[in-house]
Amino acid sequence: MAFVELEGVTRSVELPDGGRLDILRGVDLSVEIGDHVSIVGRSGSGKSTLLNLLGLIDTPTSGRLEFDGVPLERLSGGARDRRRGRDVGFIFQQFNLLPGRTALENVMTPLLYATGSQFWRRKELASAMLERVGLGARLLSTPDQLSGGEQQRVAIARALVRGPRLILADEPTGALDVETGASVMELLDAAAEQAGAALITITHDPNVAALARRHYRLDGGVLHEVEAARVQHLAATGATL
């Protein structure tokens, strides 16, 4: 059974002049635990809106969205928040680390909302996760003392520390150089595979998209599947999707 499933999902917003802007137009997507899916699209194609739906931040205008077998309409706002905190890990292009807080404190932050042993062992769990991403010697460094690649590794550790079953990576290499970006994606892919989590990468980079097992393009609010061979060819030639 799919962990996240969208069927005929639309998302529209009302405009000040009384008109309507259709952002997503009948999106179908099924993602199972262990999947690695890439979604590419130009600016304004609806990628961020789709990410917010997948991460239970927003709700569809119409269509069906099921999260772990439960229709979204059956979840109260509080239940959505709890599921998002427990089951979804977000990785952002700009890292969104807390300035002035150490790497350890940044990774501990999601555990402040945990319960039971995760809450009481938050320092131990955060330290272990930073060790896992190669930053065991940088626990007490603040973001301004870390390189871009190190900051992204802290962001990955923060996203993984609660053991999410769905990882949403929004342009995870967009602020990095090519070599560092490739290293970060290898780390993220390996961490997701080891944890048995589904990984959805939102990107404009065919090299990043090529690392996924399934590939989609979002164009004008419509999601189309893209053949793996085409993605690999574009990555090899340096073209864009």
C-alpha positions in Angstrom: 0.0 0.0 0.0 1.2 3.5 -0.8 2.4 5.6 2.1 1.3 8.8 0.3 -1.2 8.8 -2.5 -2.7 11.7 -4.4 -5.5 11.2 -6.9 -6.9 14.0 -9.0 -5.5 16.6 -6.5 -6.1 20.2 -7.4 -5.1 23.4 -5.5 -6.5 26.8 -6.4 -6.5 30.2 -4.7 -8.9 33.0 -4.9 -7.5 36.2 -6.4 -8.4 39.8 -5.1 -10.3 40.5 -8.3 -12.6 37.6 -7.7 -10.8 35.3 -10.2 -9.2 32.0 -9.4 -5.6 30.8 -9.9 -5.3 27.1 -10.5 -1.9 26.0 -9.2 -2.3 22.2 -9.4 -4.6 20.5 -11.9 -5.5 16.9 -11.2 -2.2 15.5 -9.8 -1.9 11.7 -9.4 1.1 10.4 -7.4 1.7 7.2 -5.4 4.8 6.9 -3.2 5.7 3.8 -1.2 8.1 3.4 1.7 11.6 3.0 0.2 10.7 4.9 -2.9 13.0 7.7 -4.3 11.1 10.0 -6.5 12.3 13.2 -8.2 10.0 16.0 -9.3 11.4 18.7 -11.6 9.7 21.9 -12.8 10.3 25.5 -13.6 9.7 28.4 -11.2 6.0 28.9 -10.8 5.1 25.4 -11.9 3.5 24.5 -8.5 6.5 22.5 -7.0 6.3 24.3 -3.6 2.5 23.9 -3.4 2.8 20.2 -4.1 5.6 19.9 -1.5 3.3 21.5 1.1 0.5 19.1 0.3 2.8 16.1 0.5 4.1 17.4 3.9 0.7 17.9 5.3 1.2 21.7 5.6 -1.6 22.5 3.1 -4.8 20.7 2.0 -6.1 20.1 -1.6 -8.9 22.2 -3.1 -10.3 18.9 -4.5 -9.2 15.3 -5.1 -8.0 12.6 -2.7 -4.9 12.7 -0.6 -4.2 9.7 1.7 -1.3 9.7 4.2 -0.4 6.3 5.6 -3.7 4.9 4.5 -5.8 7.7 6.2 -7.7 10.1 4.0 -6.6 13.7 4.8 -10.2 14.8 5.5 -10.3 12.4 8.5 -7.3 14.1 10.2 -7.9 17.1 12.4 -5.4 20.0 12.3 -3.8 18.7 15.5 -3.5 15.1 14.1 -2.0 16.4 10.9 0.6 18.4 12.9 1.5 15.3 15.0 1.9 13.1 11.9 3.9 15.7 10.1 6.3 16.1 13.1 6.6 12.4 13.5 6.6 11.1 10.0 7.9 13.9 7.7 11.4 15.3 7.5 11.9 18.5 5.5 15.2 19.6 3.9 15.3 23.1 2.5 17.6 24.7 -0.1 18.5 27.5 2.3 19.0 25.1 5.2 16.9 27.2 7.6 19.2 26.5 10.5 18.7 28.5 13.7 21.5 31.2 13.9 23.5 31.4 17.0 22.5 27.8 17.9 25.0 25.0 17.7 24.8 22.1 15.3 23.7 19.9 18.2 21.0 22.4 19.3 19.7 22.7 15.8 19.4 18.9 15.4 17.8 18.6 18.8 15.0 21.0 18.0 12.6 18.5 16.4 13.0 16.2 19.4 11.7 18.9 21.7 8.2 18.0 20.3 8.8 14.3 20.7 7.5 12.1 23.6 8.9 9.4 25.7 12.5 8.2 25.2 13.0 10.4 22.1 12.5 13.5 24.2 14.6 12.4 27.2 17.4 11.1 24.9 17.3 14.1 22.6 21.0 15.1 23.1 22.2 11.5 22.6 20.1 11.0 19.5 21.1 14.3 18.0 24.8 13.6 18.7 24.5 10.2 17.1 22.8 11.6 14.0 25.5 14.3 13.5 28.2 11.6 13.9 26.4 9.6 11.2 26.6 12.5 8.7 30.2 13.1 9.4 29.9 16.0 11.8 30.8 14.4 15.1 33.6 16.9 15.6 31.4 19.9 14.9 28.6 19.5 17.5 29.3 22.9 19.1 29.8 24.9 15.9 27.2 27.5 15.0 26.0 27.9 11.4 28.3 30.8 10.7 31.3 28.6 11.6 30.2 25.8 9.1 30.7 25.6 5.4 27.7 25.3 3.0 28.1 21.6 2.8 28.4 21.2 6.5 25.3 23.3 7.0 23.4 21.1 4.6 24.6 18.0 6.6 23.2 19.6 9.8 19.9 20.1 8.0 19.9 16.5 6.8 20.6 15.3 10.4 17.8 17.5 11.7 15.4 16.1 9.1 16.3 12.5 10.0 16.7 12.6 13.7 13.1 11.6 14.5 13.2 8.7 12.0 10.7 10.0 9.5 9.1 7.7 6.9 8.9 10.5 4.3 11.7 12.8 3.5 10.9 15.9 1.4 14.0 17.6 0.0 13.4 21.0 -1.7 16.3 21.9 -4.0 18.7 20.3 -1.5 21.8 21.2 -3.6 20.7 24.5 -5.0 22.9 26.5 -2.7 26.0 24.2 -3.0 28.8 23.8 -5.6 28.6 20.8 -7.9 31.0 18.6 -5.9 29.5 19.3 -2.5 26.0 18.9 -3.9 26.9 15.4 -5.3 28.3 14.4 -1.9 25.3 15.7 0.0 22.9 13.8 -2.4 24.9 10.6 -2.0 24.6 11.0 1.8 20.9 11.8 1.7 20.1 8.9 -0.6 22.1 6.4 1.5 20.5 7.7 4.7 17.0 7.4 3.3 17.7 3.9 2.1 19.2 2.8 5.4 16.2 4.1 7.3 13.7 2.6 4.8 12.2 6.0 4.2 10.5 7.4 1.1 12.5 10.3 -0.4 10.9 12.9 -2.7 13.3 15.4 -4.2 12.1 18.7 -5.7 14.8 19.9 -8.0 15.6 21.7 -11.3 18.9 19.8 -11.6 18.9 16.7 -13.9 21.9 15.4 -12.1 20.0 15.3 -8.9 16.9 14.0 -10.5 18.9 11.2 -12.1 19.7 9.7 -8.7 16.0 8.9 -8.1 14.3 5.7 -9.2 11.2 7.4 -10.6 11.0 10.8 -12.3 8.3 13.3 -12.8 8.0 16.7 -14.3 5.5 19.3 -13.1 4.4 21.7 -15.9 1.5 24.1 -15.6 0.2 22.3 -12.5 0.1 18.9 -14.3 2.4 16.1 -13.2 3.9 13.9 -16.0 6.1 10.8 -15.5 9.5 11.1 -17.3 11.4 8.0 -18.6 14.6 7.3 -16.6 16.6 7.1 -19.9 15.7 10.6 -20.8 16.7 12.0 -17.4 20.0 10.1 -17.6 20.7 11.5 -21.1 19.9 15.1 -20.0 22.1 14.8 -16.9 25.0 13.4 -19.1 24.7 16.2 -21.7 24.1 19.0 -19.2 20.7 19.9 -20.6 17.7 20.9 -18.6 14.5 18.9 -18.0 
